[in-house]
Amino acid sequence: MSDTPRTDAKRGFHDLDTAVDAEFSEQLERELNAANERIKRLEEAGDVLMNCIPTELFCNQKLQRIENQWRKAKEAKP
């Protein structure tokens, strides 16, 4: 399975060396920009929430796990 199925479908399966049109590329770029903006807003909201938790509560193992998962999730960028 390809990691670019929409582009492959636009080109057609028998002509994989053919470029796709600019309009389709622009649509993909707009969607990528919108997704990146959403990720940025979600990260900012997550940071605000993490900062609302009093530091003294991080002795709680569950909260430590949550903080570690949050930090790990933010690092997982391609």
C-alpha positions as CSV (number, residue, x, y, z in Angstrom):
1,M,0.0,0.0,0.0
2,S,1.3,3.4,-0.9
3,D,1.8,6.2,1.5
4,T,0.3,8.6,-1.1
5,P,-3.0,6.9,-2.1
6,R,-4.8,10.1,-3.1
7,T,-2.0,11.2,-5.4
8,D,-1.7,7.7,-6.9
9,A,-5.4,7.7,-7.5
10,K,-5.2,11.1,-9.2
11,R,-2.4,9.9,-11.5
12,G,-3.9,6.5,-12.2
13,F,-2.2,3.2,-11.4
14,H,-0.7,2.6,-14.8
15,D,1.1,5.9,-15.1
16,L,3.0,6.4,-11.8
17,D,5.7,8.6,-13.4
18,T,3.1,11.2,-14.4
19,A,2.9,14.4,-12.3
20,V,-0.4,15.5,-10.8
21,D,-1.9,18.9,-11.7
22,A,-1.2,22.0,-9.7
23,E,-4.8,22.4,-8.4
24,F,-4.6,19.0,-6.8
25,S,-1.2,19.7,-5.3
26,E,-2.5,23.1,-3.9
27,Q,-5.5,21.3,-2.3
28,L,-3.1,18.8,-0.6
29,E,-0.9,21.7,0.6
30,R,-3.9,23.6,2.0
31,E,-5.1,20.5,3.9
32,L,-1.5,19.9,5.2
33,N,-1.3,23.5,6.4
34,A,-4.7,23.3,8.1
35,A,-3.7,20.0,9.8
36,N,-0.5,21.5,11.0
37,E,-2.4,24.6,12.4
38,R,-4.8,22.2,14.2
39,I,-1.8,20.3,15.7
40,K,-0.3,23.6,16.9
41,R,-3.6,24.6,18.5
42,L,-3.9,21.2,20.2
43,E,-0.4,21.4,21.5
44,E,-0.9,24.8,22.9
45,A,-4.1,23.7,24.6
46,G,-2.4,20.6,26.0
47,D,0.4,22.8,27.3
48,V,-2.1,25.1,29.1
49,L,-3.8,22.1,30.6
50,M,-0.5,20.5,31.8
51,N,0.5,23.9,33.3
52,C,-2.8,23.9,35.3
53,I,-1.8,20.9,37.3
54,P,0.0,22.0,40.5
55,T,3.6,20.8,40.5
56,E,3.2,19.1,43.9
57,L,0.6,16.7,42.3
58,F,3.2,15.2,39.9
59,C,4.4,13.0,42.8
60,N,1.3,11.0,41.8
61,Q,2.4,8.2,39.5
62,K,-0.7,8.5,37.2
63,L,0.0,12.2,36.6
64,Q,3.7,11.5,36.0
65,R,2.6,9.0,33.3
66,I,0.3,11.5,31.8
67,E,3.0,14.1,31.7
68,N,5.5,11.6,30.1
69,Q,2.9,10.6,27.5
70,W,2.2,14.2,26.6
71,R,5.9,15.0,26.2
72,K,6.4,11.9,24.1
73,A,3.3,12.7,21.9
74,K,4.7,16.2,21.2
75,E,8.0,14.8,20.2
76,A,6.5,12.4,17.7
77,K,6.7,14.6,14.7
78,P,7.8,13.4,11.3
